[in-house]
């Protein structure tokens, strides 16, 4: 039974499937809300995962490359690639948690950038299921 769980096919699926789900989740809306900013007309504001956590896409791609090198490399390359894979996944978790811990701040930054400003625009925010999906996939 243990050999089935550690086969290349099982390991590939255990890494690639959540990684692809994470990449899909970054294209979806993570946070929605409203702004009281007059230039936004007090209207609805939303942000995708790639807007509130742009580094997640890069780290997900690093995970895929590390998976390929882990599967195709020699023993030393496998060890190094496995460490890179773990570190990239940990970074992805950290970057995903940041907007979940303060969604108003994350959405406010996106709204300010949409107005061509730096800083934060005051908003109310709600987190969608895609953000939680991304967190689970990162873990």
N, C-alpha and C positions, 0 to 999 in steps of 0.2 A: 504494500500500500504506500509506503514512504517513497519508493522509487517513482511511483506515478505522480506524486505531488512535487517532486523535484526534477521531473523531466523537462527538457527544453520547451516542449509544447505547453506544459502547464505553467511554467515560469513566464513564458512569453505572453500567455493569455492573462496571467495575473497582473502583469505590468501594462501591457498594451491596451487592454480593454478600458481600465479606469483612466488611462492617459488620454485615450481618444474621447471618452466621455468628458473629461476635463476640458479638452480643446473645444468640444461642442458647447459646453456650458459657458465658456468665456465669450461666445458670440451672442448669448442670450441676455435678456434684461435681468440684472441682479437687484437693482434698487429702483423703486419708483417713489415719487412724492410730489409735493407742491412747494412752490416758492412764493414768498411775499415780495420779491423783487419787482419793481414797476416795469423794468425793461423786459422782463419775462411775462409780464401781464398777469402775474399771480397764477400762472398756469402750471400744468403738469410738467414734471421733469423726470427723466429716467436715465439710467446709466447701465451699460453692458458691463460684463465682467472684464473685458479688455480695457475699458475706460477707467474702472476703479481699481483694478489690479493688473496693470499692463505687463508686469514681469512674469506673471503666471504662464502666459503663452510661451515665452522664451524658455522657461524652466520645463514646461511640458515637452517641448521639442528636444531639450537636452536629455530628458528621460528617455525619449524614443531612440535617440542616437546612442546613448549609453546602453540601452537594451540590445541594440544591434551589435555593438562592439563586444558586449558581454557574451553574446551567442556565437560570435565568429572568431573571437580572439583566443590567444593562448592563456595559460594560467595566470600570468602576471597581469595581462591586459584585462582579464575577467575580474580580478580583484580590484584593480583601479577603477574600472568601469562600474562595478557594483557600488563602490564608495561614491562615485560621482552621481550615480542614480539615487542613492539614499540622500545625499546632500541636496540634490535638485528637488527631490520630493519634499524634504523638510522645508526648503525655501518656499516651495509652492504652498505648503500648508500655512506658513507664516504670512505670506502675501494674501492668501485667501481670508485668513482670520481678521486682518486689519480692517477691511471695510465692513465686516460683520460686527465688529466690536463697536464701531461708531458710524452707522450708516448715514446719519445726517451730515457728518463731516465729509465723508466720501462723495455723497451726492452734491453737497455744496461746492466742492472743488470742481466737479464736472460742470455744474451750472455756471460757475464763475469763468471757467475756461471757454464755455459756449458764448459768453458775453465778451470775451477777449480780455478778461481781467485775471489778476493773480489773487490768491487768497481764497476766501470762502463766501458763498452767498447763503444766507439763512434759508433752510429748507426743513420740511418734515419728510420723513423717509420710512419706507417699509421694505423689508428684505423679501425677495421672491424665493421660491423653491430652488431655482437654478443656482443661487449662491450656496445653498446648503448642499446641493448635489455636487458642486465643485469642491467643497470642503471634504466631503466623503470620498470623492475620487482622488483627491490629493493625498489623503491619509492612506 
